[in-house]
C-alpha cells in the first residue's frame, strides 16, 4: 500500500469518526438528564469530533497545515472555555434564590 493511499484511508477514517462523535454527543440532548450533564456530553463529543475532522483534513490538505493547526488550537481552547462559562452561568442562576411573590 502506498503512502498516499494510507493517508487517504486514514483521513476518511478520521472524518468518519468525527462525524460519529458529533452525532453521539448530540444524542444525550434527548435524555432526561440535567442541563450540565447534557452540556458536558455535547461539548466533549463536539470538541473531539471536530478535532478528528481537522486531523483528517490535515491529512487531505497538508499544504494548509498552518490554518488547520490554528483552527484546531482555537477549537480546543474556545470550546473548553465556552463550556466552562455556560456551566458557571447556569450554576449561578440555579444558586440564586427565587424572587418572593408580590
N, C-alpha and C positions, 0 to 999 in steps of 0.2 A: 504494500500500500504506500502510495506516495505521500509526501509531507503535506501537499496541498489538499489532497483528499481527506487526510486525517484532520486537518484544521477545519475543513468544511463540515465534516461529520460532527466534530466536537462543537462547532459553532451552532449547528442545528440542534444538537442535544441541549446546549445551554439555553438557547432561545425557547425550546420546548419546556424545559424545567422552570424557567422564569414564568412562562405563561401558566403552567400548572400551579405554581406558588401564588400567583395573582388570584386565581380562582379559589384556591384553598384558603387564602386569607380572607376572601370575601364571604365565604360560606358561614363563618361564625356570626356575621351580622344578622342572620336569620334565627339564631339560637336565643333562648330566653336568659342570657347571661347579663351580668352587669355591664354598664357602659364602659368601664375601664378595662374589663377583660376583652370585650369586643375590640376596643381601640388597640390593645396590645397585640392581639392576634392579627389584626389588619395591618398595623404598622410594621411588624416583624416580617410578615409574609410579603408585603409590598416592597420593603427595602431589599430583602433577599432576592425576590423575583426580578426586580429592576436591576439589581447588581448582576445577576446571572445573564440577563438580556444584554446589558452593556458589555460584559465579558464576551458574550457570543458575537456581538457587533465588532468588538475589538479584533477578534479572530478573522472576521469577514472583511473588515476595512482597516488593515494595520496602519495605513498612512494617516489615519485620523486619530492616532493614539493620544495626542495632547488634549484634544477636545473631549474624547471619550473618558480619559482619566480624570479630567476636571469635572465632567458630569457625574462620574462615579463618586468622587470625593464629595461633591456638593450634595448628592443624593444621600449618602450615608450620614453626613453631618446634619443636614437640614431636616431629613425625615426623623432622625432621632430627637433633635431639639423640638420639632413641631409636636411630636408625640408627648414629650415631657410637658410642654406648655399646655396642651389640651388637657392632659391629666391633672396638672396643677390647677387649672381654671375650673375644672369640673369638681375637684375636691374642695376648693374654696367655696364654690356655690353650694355644695351639699352641706358644708360645715356651718354655713350661716344660719342663724335662727330665722324661722318664718316670721313675717310681719304679723303683729297682733291684729285681730279683727277690729274693725272700727265701727 
